[in-house]
């Protein structure tokens, strides 16, 4: 990662410091440097390239070869070369840096509150680049001719803005604008009108870095309610943008790692624990945490300044500019059409967005940042596979939280978050991004991998692209994504706890213990299967699996579960469906077990968004309880079953009322599952002779479960590993599929 991050100016400064002559230039392979001087000077110069690189750069390899000395002269920065094989990495977008933020708030500075301020340490990259090498003519900044002042900065190797491709100022750069009373209003006046609209309680659509945001006052009930109704998200948490880090520190319990992540150059949304549980209920009802981001573009910074000038000092809801499950809008006309009837005010700008991308969403779990949604600031990023695929791959990923993966040599590049492929617009977005990323990376896939599910939209995509696809089981891909990130080669093992995934036996899997040895893999154990009356409806109405499962726990448990169902006739129908096996598939889904326990705790009989009950259950967990519910474990390696029946019976029998009872159930359930998983994984690790075990699958987005299981594994002398560079949920599936192909693993497990 040596383009768009100030790498060449850094090399230039090193050359001046050590009195080395020669040149440096960008090319499709990264950066090429020719240098000559005394051997001792060159040695220190090369060491500086390795160890004193700019903070956002990344050097994966540096090759040194000898040349015959030529005529000396000053060290120069040459024009980029556009020939040769492509191996450079595409730079990711970077949040507003401290230097540019300072300039924006200095009334004497020529960029005072300019909404497109940037330098080599911050600003747009991936969202504006069309082709490599990363130079201004190859970006959407090409139409903006720099004024003399900006040109001087751009061409001065010692300036912070040397070759900052989006470099601009109010004289020559992009402009923000809106329409008021039929006329176009630009600059500070447009920002002032946007601030007025937000303060008045309107919903505003703002053109941001990778697409539009929908914003409103988080403390105003009516606009938040209108926004929820328009997006059909009655309860799903909405992200907020805090006016500053100082403000966030006053309202959230922020660890040092979370603070670092919140203010980092990628500037993601970070899920933070509320200091007061009831606060920000409009944004995250019944949850103990909420997604928070800081103003990561100068446009956001200028907007908050305009709000402050009007006496508004609070946070804003800042959510994706789309309707439910659709791609984020990136063009003006597209936004006006898609967001009409939602936004009462539109704030545009005239810098085109080439690559649409949503905000990244993260949390800190077991001491490390983890992705829930991997997008702006994180993409593109390459994971180096421990095994090299035989040919460039296209890995289609999964249908939910879709992203795909392309390989170039041993590098695996995940795309940005695409969305759920049931939506036709997201399927178009997937193919649009495929075309752009193959061009940017200079790769032409010759083989493909897709999910084992025969009816996934993603499973049909390789054929549309003229590629033959191997099939990788869903939960194996989860496991392999963590192995890829950590450079693991077989043998290894882990737990894949997930909502749903098509099993190699045609059943719905989701509570799996898997191992990989050599060129084979094995299902070592599973959660005891249960019926899902109504199929997919069981995920939306958790009382269905609760009734079905309670019937297996005995009459006392069923009687208690009966009270949580909508009606006696509904219970009767569900029981008959399960007994007859009518539209009631068997499942080992850990996600559905969480749904059932949340329902048993009294957290509701229906869900309006995925994992609503489990998220509310996690929010009730406090300190680790003295003891947890005890799962049963039966069988041996290759046929182990984790029996949930004693746990569900205990949860239904838990004494108490209201929140106190629900909190007791939450704590004991999480600890019981963590203990059972740690015991099984420890036994698997001993049998394989390994010290590292993998925790993967969407259920491990649950911070409490991840941390308690990790602590228990560490106490057993094991090193737990979970996703860090790819999402914990199905967004990692494509990376696991790339490892699957590189390792030559079979579709079916060994017996």
N, C-alpha and C positions, 0 to 999 in steps of 0.2 A: 504494500500500500504506500506508494511513493509519488503519486500524482495528486495534485490538489491539496497537499498537506504541508507545503512549505519545504519540501525535501531538497529541491535544487538550490534555493537560497542558502539553506543550511550547509550544503556541500561547498558552495561558493565561499561562505564565511570561513569554513574549515581550511579551504585552499589558501585564502589570504593569511589566515593565522599561521599556517605552517610553511608559507612561501613556496607553494606548489603551483606549477603552471599546468595548463591543459584546458579541458572543457567538460561540461555535463549537459545531457539532453534527455528529454522524455522520448520513449519509443513504445511500440506495442508490447515489448517485453518488460517494461518497467522504466528503469533509468540506466543509461550507459555513461560511464565516466572514463575519460582518458586523462591521466595525470603523470607528470614527470618532475623529478627533483632528487635530492639526496636520499639514499635508501632509508636513513633514519627518519627523515621528514615524511616519506611515503608511508612508512610503517605506522607512525602516529596518526597520519591523515586517514588511513584505512581503518584504524581502530576507532577513530572519531565517527566515521560513517556507521560502524556497527553499534557503537555504544552511546553516541550523542545525537541520535536522530530526533526529529520533531515528535512531540507527544502523540500525535494522531497517525504517525507513520507506522509501518510494520514491514520488517525485512525478513522474508522467509529464506532467502538464499543470496549469497554474495560470492561471485566467482571472480578470481583474480588471475590474470595472465600477463606475461611480460611482453613488452614491445621495445623495439629499438628507439632510443631517444631521438627526438626531432628538435627543431629550433624552439627555443624558449619563448616566453611572452606571458602576458597577463592571463589569468584564468578567466574563462568566459562561459556564459550560458547560451548554448546553441538553440536554434529553432528545433522543434520536435520532429522526429522521423516517423513516417507513417508506414514503413515497410517492415517486413519480418513477421515471425509468428507472434500471435497475441498471447501474452501471459501476464500482462499488468492487471492489477485489481482495480475495479471501479471504486472511486471514493464515495463514502456515504455522506449524507447531509450532516452538518454540525450545528449545534445550537449556538446562539449568540454568545461571544466570548466577553470576558470582563473588560478588555480594552475597548471594544466597540460599544459596549453598554455605557462605559464612562464617557466616550465621545458623544453618544446620543443625548446624554443628560447635561452636556456642557453647552450653554447658550452661545458661547463664543465659537464653537466648532462649526465648520461648514456642513457637517452631517447632523446637526442638532435635530433630534427626533425624526431623522430620515428613516422611513420604514424598510429600506433595502441596504442598510449599512452592513458591511462584511469585510473580512480580510482572509489571509491564508489559514487562519486558525478557526474560522467559523463560516457559516453560510451554506447556500445550496450547492450540491454536488450531483448526486445521483438523479435528483428530480429534474435537472436541467441538461444533463449530458446526453448527447445523441450517439456519438461514436468516440472511440479512442484513437490517438492519445487525447487526454483531457485538456483541450485548449479552447479558448473562447470561441473561435469560429465554429467549433463542433458542439456548441451549447445553444440554448435558447436565448443567451445574452448576445448572440451575434448581431442582431439588429441595432443594438445600443452602442453608438460610437462614443468612445471615452473623450471627455473634455481634456484640455491641456493639463489641468491639475491631477486628474485621475490617471492620465497617461504617464505623467512623471512618476507617480507612485508605482504604477504597474511595471515600469521598465527599470526601476532602481532596485538592484539586487539586495541592498541593505534596508529597504523599506518593508514594513509589515505587510504591505499589499502587493509586493512583487509577484507578478503572475497570479494574483487572485482573480480567477476567471470571471466571477460575477461582480468585480469591482465597479462601483458606480457612486454617484452623488446626486443631489437634487437637480443639478444642472443638466446632467447627461443620462441619468439612469431611469429605471422603471418608475411608474407613478401609481399611486393608489387613487381610486376614484369611486364615486357613487352617482346616482341620479336623484335629483330632488326637484320636484315641480317641473319635470320634463327637461331639465338641463343637466349637463355633466358638471359635477363639482369635484375638484382634485385636491390632493395634498392634505394640509392640516385641516382645511374646512371639511373635507370628507370624513376624516377621523373624528372631528368634533361632532358631526351629524351622527356617526355610528355610536359614539359615546352617549349622545342624547337619546337615541333610540333604545339603547340597552338600559339606561337609567329609567326610562319611561315604562319599561316592562315589555318591550318588544323582543322578539326572537330575531337575531341577526345572522345572516350567512356571510362568512368572511373567507375570502380566498387566501389560503395559507400557503405553506411550502409545497406540500404534495397533493393538495386538494382543498376542498372547502370544509370549514367548521360551521357548526350551528352553535350559537352562543346565546346565553341569557343569564339574568341575575339569579344565582343559586338560592338566594334568600327570598325571592318573590315566588309565592306558591303558584299563581296563575300561569305565568309563562312556562314554568317547568312542567306543569300539568298539560298545557297545550303542546309542548314539545313531546312529552311522553305519548300523548294521544296520537299525534301526527306520525311518530315513528313506531307506534304500536309496541311500546315498551313500558307497560304500566308499573313495573317494579324493578327491572334490570338496572344495575348501578350505572350512573353517568359519571364521566370524568369531570373534574373541575380544574381550572387553571387559577393558581394562586397568584396574587400580584407580586409576591417576592418570597425569597427563602425565609426572610425574617418573619413574615406573616405566617408561613407554613409551620415554623418552629413554635409559634404560639398556640397552634390549634391541633397539632398532631404529635404523637409519641414517635419521634424520629431517631433511629439509631445512627451511629456514625456512618455505617455502610449505606444506609438509606439516604442520608444527607449527601454523601459522596455521589451516589447514583442520580439523585434528583438534580444536582447541579453539574453533572458530567456533560461533556460535549455532545453525546447522543441525545441528552435531555429527554428521556422517555417519561411516560406516565408511570408513577410508582404507587402501588397500593400501600397506604399508610394507615396505621391504627389511630382512631380518633381519641383525643384526650377526654372528650365527653361523649359517651355512647349515643346520646340523643341528637348530637349536632349533625348538620348536613343530611338530615333525614330525607329531604327532597331528592338529593343526589343518590343516596345509598340507603334506602329504607331497610330497617331491621338487620343491618350489617355493622360490624365493629370497625370496618376499614372502608376507605374510599380511594379511588384513583386520583392522584394529584400530579400536575405538571406545572412547571414554571414557564413564563413567557420565553419561548425558545427561538422566536424570530424577532427581528427589529420591528416588524409590523405589530406583533402582540405587545411589545414593550411600548411602542408609541400609542397604541390603543389604551393601555392602562394609564399612561400619562394623561391622555385626553379625559379618561374617566376621573382620575384624581383631580383634574382641573374643575370638574363639575361636582366635586365633593363625594365621589363614589370610591370607596377604598376596599371593597370586598372582593371575593373571588367570583368567577363566572363559570357556569356550566360550559364546557367546551367539548363538544362531541362531534363525531364524524358527520360530514355533510352529505347524508344519504337518507333514503327511506330504508326501512327494515330489510336487511339481507342484501341490499343492492351495493354496487361498487361506489366508493366515494367519488363525488363529482369533482372534475378538475378544470373544465372549461366553462367560460361564462354562460354561454347559451345552454350548455348541458345542465348547469346549476339552476338557472332560472326555470328550466322546464321541470327538473326533478324536485326542486325545493319550493316550487310555487305552492302556496297554501300553508307552508310551514313558516318560512321566514317573512317578516314584514319589512326587512331592510337588507339590502345587499351591498357589501363592500368589496369592490373588485381591485385588481391591479393588472398591468399590461405586460408582466413578465410571464411568458408561456410556461406551463408545466409539461415536460415531456413524459416523465415517468410518474404516474399517479402512485401515491403511497400514503397509508394511514399512519397514525401515531403508534409507536411501540408501547406495549403495556408490560410492566415488570413487577416483581415482588422480590424481597430478600428472604430467602428460606434456607435454613441450615448454614447461615453465614455467607451465602453466595447470591448474587443477582440471578434471577430466573425469568425467562420470557413467558408471558401468557400470549402476547401477540408480538411477533417479530416483524418490524417494518421500519419506519423512519429512524435514521441514525444507526441502525443495526444492519441494514441491507444496502448494498451487497457485502457479504462476508464469506470467506472460504474456510471450510473445515478441511484439514489435511487428513485424508483417509489413511489408515495404517496399511491398507492393501490397495493396490492400483487396479482400477477396472481395465479390462482388455480393450475397451473402446469407449468413446465419449457416450455418456448416458443421459437420457431424459427419464426422470423418475416422477411419476404423475401424482404421488402423494395420496391423500384421502379426500373424501367429499366434504367433510366438515372441517372448518378452519383451514381451508385448503392452502397449501403452497406447494410448489414443485421444486425439483432439484436438477441442476445440470452439472456434469463433471467435466473437468478439463485437466487431463493428466490425473494426478492424485488429489486434485482440489475438488471439493463438492460445494457448489454454490446454491443456497436456498433462495428462492424468490421471496419477495415481500408477501405478507398476508393477503390472500385473495378473497376469502370468504367462503360461504357455503355454496356448493356447486348445484344445489337444487334450483338456484336462481339463475336464469338464462344470462343475465347481465354479468354475473361472476364467471360463467363459462367463457364468455367473450373476453373478459378481463384476463383470464388465465391464458388464453391463446394470444392475446395482444402482448402480454408480458413475456410469453415464450418467444415470440418473434423478436422483441426488443433485446432480451437478454442473450439469445443465441448470437445476435449481431454484435452486441457489446463485447461478449466474451470471445467472439471469433471461433465458436464451436459449432459443429454439425453433428448432432447425436446420431449414432448408428445402431443403438440398442435402447431398450426401455424396460422399466419395471413398473408394475401397477399393483394395486391392492388385490387380494384374493377374492373380494366380494364381487360376484358376477354382475350385480345390478348397479354398481357405483358408476356415476357419470365419469369419474376420473379413470375408471378401468377401460373405458372406450376411447379415451383421448389418444393413446399411442397409435391406434389404428388410423385415427383421423390424420395423424401426422406421418403416416406411412411407415410406422415402426412396429416391429414384433416385440411383444412384451412378455417377460417372465413375471410370475406372480409371487408376491411376498405376503405372508400372513401378517395381519394388522399389528398384533401385539409383539410379534417377533421384531417388526420394524421399530416399534417403540424401544425395545431393548437394544437393538443395533444402533439406534441414533446416539445413545449414551456411549456405547462402545466406540463409535466413530469419533465423537468429541474427545474422548480420553485416550485414543490411540491403542485401545485394547485389541489383542489378538486372542483367539480361543486358547484355553477354555475360560468361560465366564458365565455368570448366572445372575438372575435378578427376579424381581416381582414387577409385573405389568398390571397395574390396577387402573381400570378404565370404565367408561360408560358402556360402550358397545364396540364390537368388531366381529367380523365373519371368521369363524374358526375353520380349521382344516377338516373338521368333521361335519361342517354345515350348520353347527349350532352357534348361538350368540355367546362369544367369550367376553371376558372383562375382569376376571380375578385370577390371574395366571402366574405360575411360577415356572420360569423357563431357563434352560441351560443351552449353551452352544459349545460343542467340542469338535475340534477338527473341522470337517466339512459337513457336519450334521447338527441338528438341534432337536431339543426334546421338551415336551410339556411334562415337567416334573410333578406338577400338582395344580389344583384349581380350587376356587370357591365352590362349595356344594351347589349344584345347579338347582334352580327353582323355576316355576312357571311365571310367565309374564302375560296375564290375561289382557287381551286387547292389543298385544304386540307393541307397536310404537306408542300407543296411547298410555302405556304404563309409565313412560317417562314424563308425561304431562299430568297424569293423575296417580300420584304415588300411593294412594290408598289401595289401588289395584294389586301391586306386588305385595303390599303389607298384608292384605287379607289372604292372598294365596299362600304367603310364607307363614303367617300366623296359624293357618289351618294345619301346617306341618308341625307346629310347636305344641299342639294339644288344645283341648277345649277351653282352658282358662285363658290362654293367650288369645285365642280366636274371639272369646267373649269381650275382651278388652279392646281388641282391634275393631270389633263390630261397631263400637261407639264412634269410631273415627270415620266411618264410611258415610256416604251421602244418604243411603236408605237401606232398609232390609232387602228390598227387591234387588238393589244393585249388588249387595253382598251375595245373594242367592245366585244371581246371574254369573258373577265372577267365579264363584266356587264351582258351578256346573261347567263353565268353560274350561277351568283348569283340570277338573276330573276327566273331562272328555277329550282334552287336548285340542280343543277348537280355538283357533287363533290365539294360542297360548304357548308360544315357543319356549323351550328350555333355555336358560341362560345362567352363566356363571359371573354375571356383571357385578363388579364391586360398586359401580355407580348406582345401580338400582338398589343394592343393599343400603347404601347411604340414604337414598330416597325413602326407603321403607322405615329406617330408624328415625329419620327426621319427622316423618309422618307420625310415628309412634310417640315422639316427643311432643306432639301437639303443634307442629310448625306449619300445618296446612295440608289440605287434601289435594291441592292442585298447584301446578307450577306455571308461571307465565314466562319463565326463561330457563335455559339449561342450568341444572345444578342449583336451583334456587333453594330448595330445602337443605341440601348439604352445605351450601355457603352460610346459611343462617345457623345451621347446627355448629359449624366451625366457629362462628362468631360468638357462640355461647361458652366456648372453652376458656377457662382461666388457667391457673397453675395446674400442673400435672397432678391428678388425684393420687391418693395412696394406693389404690388398686383399680384394675379395670375389669370389664366383663371378660369372662373366659370363653374363648372359642374352643370348640372341639377339633382335634386333629386325628384323622384316621388314615390308614394305608401306609404305603412306603414309597420310596423314590419311583417316580413314573406313574403313580396312581394316588398321590396324597390328596386328601380333601380337607379343606378348612370349613368346619361345620359352624354355620351362623345361628343355628336353632337355639342353643342356650343363650346366646347374646340377645336375640330378639325377644325371647321369653323374659329375660331379665329386664330389658328396657321397658316392655309393656307392664311389668310388675313393679317398676320403680315407684316408690311412694313419694308424695309431695304434690304441690300444686304449681301451676303456671310456670313462670320463668325458672324458679329454683329447681323444679323437677326436670325441666328441659335441659338446664345447665348440667345437672348431675348425669343425665343420660349422655349428653354430648361428651363430657370428660371421660366417663368410664368406657364409652364405645371407642373413642379415639385411642385411648391407652390400650384397651384390650386388643384392638386390631394391630397396633404398633408392636405389642409384645408377641403376638402370634406370628406376624410377618418376620420379625427379627429371629425368632426361634427357628422357623422353617429355613430362612435364608442362611443362618449360621450352619445348619446341618448340611445344606446343599454346598456351601463353600468348603466345609471340611471334606466332603466327599470328592470335590473337584481339586482340592489342594490350592485354593485361591484365597486371597485376603481382601479382594475388592468385590463388592456386590452392587447391583444396579437397582435403583428405585425409579420406575418410569410409568407413564400413563397419565391421563388427565386428572385422575383422582389425587395425584401428588402435587397438583396446584394448591391443595389444601396444606397451608403452611404448618399447621399444628401436627398433622399426620407425618409430613415430611421430617419435621424437626424431632419429634418424639421417636420415630422409627430410626432416624439417623443416630440419635443419642444412644439408643439401646443397642444398635449394631456396633457403634464405637466401643461401648462397654464390653462387647464380646470380642474385641480385638480385630474388628473388621473396618474397612474403609468404605462408607457408602458413597455412591456416585449417582448424580441425577443430572438432567439436562441443564446446561448453562448457556450454550451457544446456539441452541435451537429451542423452540417452544416446548414446554412440558406436555402440552396437549397434542392434538393431531397435526399441528403445524410442523412437527418433527418427523412425521412418517416418511416423507420423501428422502430425508437424509438417511434414515435407516434402510430404505430401499436401495440407496446407492451402496451402502456397506454390504447388503445382501448380495448384490451382483458382483461386487469386487471380491467377496469371500467365496463365491461359487456355491452358496448354500442351496439346498433343495426346497421346493415349495412345501412338501409334506414333512412332518416331524418323524424322527425315528421312533420305533416302538420301545 
